[in-house]
Amino acid sequence: MKITNTFNNKIDTRSLSEMTYEYIVNHILAGALDFGDVIKIDSIAKELGISSMPVREALKRLAYEGVVEIKPRSRCLIKAPSKDSILELIEARKLIELYAVENYLKNPKPIL
């Protein structure tokens, strides 16, 4: 027997830590969390209605990526970007823009 999905809905198969990671990143990008702000593991877990373990895993990933600094007593700080990381981003942006201009010049299209 073949089961078909008549509503064409997709089941979210991401782990809780992955969803929590995205939740925290989205809050940082939206400006709801700023550099130097404290993230309390228990508060995030309660807000999302999950245990603290997925929050810890998400924060460990963010710490590995250099976004947060984990502190004792179930909290962490959002780190300000370093001068080196800002310079790396500027260099990456220059390379992307140069690539885009070179590709455009190979096949220019009129702007309508």
N, C-alpha and C positions, 0 to 999 in steps of 0.2 A: 504494500500500500504506500503510495506516494503522498506525502503531506506537503501542501502548498500554503504559502503565506499570502492570503488574499488581500491583506492590508499593506503588503510590501514594507512592513516595519522591520527595522534591524534591531537585534538584541545587542545591548552594550556588553561586550565581553571584556572590557578593561577591568583591571584589578582596582580595589578600593584605594590602594596607594597611588595608582596612576591617576585616578579621578581626583584624589586629594591634591596631588602634585599640580594638576591643571587648574584646580580651584585656587590654590595659593598663587600660582603664576598669574592667573587672570586678575586676581585682586591687586597684585603688584603692578601689572601693566595698566590697570584701570586707575591707579593712584589711590586705591582704598588702603593700601599699605605703602609706607614710604621708608626711605633709608633711615636706619636707626630705630624703627618701630620694633617692638617686642611681639613675637608670635608665641602664644601660650598653647602648648600641645593640647591640654585638657579643654581649653576654650574652643579650639577648632573642632576637636572630636565631638564635643557637645553640640556645637552649631550644626555639624553635618549629621549628627545622630549615628556616629560610628565609634568603634573603640579607638584608643590612642595609638595602637600599633600601626595602622595605615598612615596616620599623620606623622609618626616618627620616621617611617620609611620614606615618605615624601620629603620630609625635611632633611634626611640624610642625603638624598639625591640632590637637593638644592644646595646643601653644604659642599658636596663633592663638586658641584658646578660653580661654587664660589659665590652663590647668591645670598646665603645666610651663614651665620656663625652660631653653632649650637652651644648653649650655655647650660650650666647645671640647673636643676630644679624644673625640668620640663618646659624650658622656654628657649627661644633663640632670637637673634637680632638679624634684621635685614641689613646686609653690608652695602656700603656705598661703593660704587665702582672705582677701581684703582685707576691711576693715570695711565698705566700700561694697557689696561683693558679698553679704556676709551680710545687710546691711540690705535689699538688693533682694530677696533670697530670702524674708525675713520679710514684706515687703510683698506679694510675690506669693502667699505662703501665706495671708495675711489676705484677699486678694481671692478666692482660690479657696474658702476657708471661707465667706465671706460669700455668694458665689454659690450654694454648696451649701445653706446655710440658707434663702436666699430661694426656691430651687427646691423645697425640702421644704415650706416654708410654703404654697406655692401649691397643693400636692397632697399633704397629709400622709397617710401610710399607717400603720396601727397596727403597733406592734412586737409580734411574737408571742413 
